[in-house]
Amino acid sequence: MMLYYNRKYGQAVQELSICMAFAPEEEAKVLEAFVEKLHLLRLESSWKSLGHTGQLTVP
């Protein structure tokens, strides 16, 4: 969670993915939602670092 709060989304995704690999199936499903959100936050962060100001939309 500290990686999330420090906006180190790439590292947070990596750590949660490892946790998902070893977690029981029902816990892995819960973690999956967080990993998906972190992927989106990482995309948004990259988008903004390139100087884009508009919002990203998913078709």
GROMACS elastic network, one bead per residue, 0.5 to 0.9 nm:
[ bonds ]
;  ai    aj funct       b0    kb
    1     4     6  0.50910   500
    1     5     6  0.64180   500
    1     6     6  0.86761   500
    1    12     6  0.74408   500
    2     5     6  0.50971   500
    2     6     6  0.60871   500
    2     7     6  0.84863   500
    2     8     6  0.85187   500
    2    12     6  0.83687   500
    3     6     6  0.50678   500
    3     7     6  0.61016   500
    3     9     6  0.66115   500
    3    10     6  0.87169   500
    3    11     6  0.67810   500
    3    12     6  0.53963   500
    4     7     6  0.50080   500
    4     8     6  0.58150   500
    4     9     6  0.58158   500
    4    11     6  0.85760   500
    4    12     6  0.60825   500
    4    13     6  0.89303   500
    4    38     6  0.79371   500
    5     8     6  0.76118   500
    5     9     6  0.88314   500
    6     9     6  0.82094   500
    7    10     6  0.86308   500
    7    12     6  0.86173   500
    7    41     6  0.86824   500
    7    42     6  0.84577   500
    7    45     6  0.87041   500
    8    11     6  0.56891   500
    8    12     6  0.62583   500
    8    13     6  0.88074   500
    8    42     6  0.82778   500
    9    13     6  0.60601   500
    9    14     6  0.85654   500
    9    38     6  0.58512   500
    9    39     6  0.73413   500
    9    41     6  0.69510   500
    9    42     6  0.54777   500
    9    45     6  0.87339   500
   10    13     6  0.52317   500
   10    14     6  0.63504   500
   10    15     6  0.88298   500
   10    38     6  0.77757   500
   10    39     6  0.76910   500
   10    42     6  0.65601   500
   11    14     6  0.50393   500
   11    15     6  0.62260   500
   11    16     6  0.85981   500
   12    15     6  0.51956   500
   12    16     6  0.60779   500
   12    17     6  0.83942   500
   12    35     6  0.81501   500
   12    38     6  0.74395   500
   13    16     6  0.52455   500
   13    17     6  0.59519   500
   13    18     6  0.86192   500
   13    34     6  0.84709   500
   13    35     6  0.56451   500
   13    36     6  0.84724   500
   13    38     6  0.62162   500
   13    39     6  0.69858   500
   14    17     6  0.51517   500
   14    18     6  0.63787   500
   14    19     6  0.87999   500
   14    35     6  0.87318   500
   15    18     6  0.51814   500
   15    19     6  0.63438   500
   15    20     6  0.87069   500
   16    20     6  0.60880   500
   16    21     6  0.86476   500
   16    31     6  0.70616   500
   16    32     6  0.83863   500
   16    34     6  0.81912   500
   16    35     6  0.66359   500
   17    21     6  0.63449   500
   17    28     6  0.89442   500
   17    31     6  0.82328   500
   17    32     6  0.81248   500
   17    35     6  0.71643   500
   18    21     6  0.51636   500
   18    22     6  0.68300   500
   18    23     6  0.87754   500
   19    22     6  0.54735   500
   19    23     6  0.59809   500
   19    28     6  0.78302   500
   19    31     6  0.82557   500
   20    23     6  0.50553   500
   20    24     6  0.79376   500
   20    25     6  0.82818   500
   20    27     6  0.75468   500
   20    29     6  0.80764   500
   20    31     6  0.65187   500
   20    32     6  0.74429   500
   21    24     6  0.84406   500
   21    28     6  0.74628   500
   22    25     6  0.89020   500
   22    28     6  0.82281   500
   23    26     6  0.80358   500
   23    27     6  0.59528   500
   23    28     6  0.55604   500
   24    27     6  0.54691   500
   24    28     6  0.61338   500
   24    29     6  0.88278   500
   25    28     6  0.50224   500
   25    29     6  0.63378   500
   25    30     6  0.89293   500
   26    29     6  0.53054   500
   26    30     6  0.67590   500
   27    30     6  0.51727   500
   27    31     6  0.63567   500
   27    32     6  0.86480   500
   28    31     6  0.50340   500
   28    32     6  0.60343   500
   29    32     6  0.50579   500
   29    33     6  0.70938   500
   30    33     6  0.59087   500
   30    34     6  0.73586   500
   31    34     6  0.52537   500
   31    35     6  0.63396   500
   31    36     6  0.87903   500
   32    35     6  0.50570   500
   32    36     6  0.62254   500
   32    37     6  0.86876   500
   33    36     6  0.51868   500
   33    37     6  0.63282   500
   33    38     6  0.86987   500
   34    37     6  0.51138   500
   34    38     6  0.61565   500
   34    39     6  0.86492   500
   35    38     6  0.50354   500
   35    39     6  0.62141   500
   35    40     6  0.87536   500
   36    39     6  0.51256   500
   36    40     6  0.64683   500
   36    41     6  0.87656   500
   37    40     6  0.51173   500
   37    41     6  0.61959   500
   37    42     6  0.85857   500
   38    42     6  0.60071   500
   38    43     6  0.85029   500
   39    42     6  0.50985   500
   39    43     6  0.62419   500
   39    44     6  0.86646   500
   40    43     6  0.50290   500
   40    44     6  0.61425   500
   40    45     6  0.85329   500
   41    44     6  0.50147   500
   41    45     6  0.60354   500
   41    46     6  0.85717   500
   42    45     6  0.50358   500
   42    46     6  0.61828   500
   42    47     6  0.85273   500
   43    46     6  0.51489   500
   43    47     6  0.60857   500
   43    48     6  0.86642   500
   43    56     6  0.87603   500
   44    48     6  0.62041   500
   44    49     6  0.85750   500
   44    55     6  0.81869   500
   44    56     6  0.71101   500
   45    48     6  0.52257   500
   45    49     6  0.61360   500
   45    50     6  0.87737   500
   46    49     6  0.50372   500
   46    50     6  0.64108   500
   47    50     6  0.54187   500
   47    51     6  0.70262   500
   47    52     6  0.58990   500
   47    53     6  0.80903   500
   47    54     6  0.89070   500
   47    55     6  0.88881   500
   47    56     6  0.80923   500
   48    51     6  0.52008   500
   48    52     6  0.50948   500
   48    53     6  0.62838   500
   48    54     6  0.84911   500
   49    52     6  0.73093   500
   52    55     6  0.83554   500
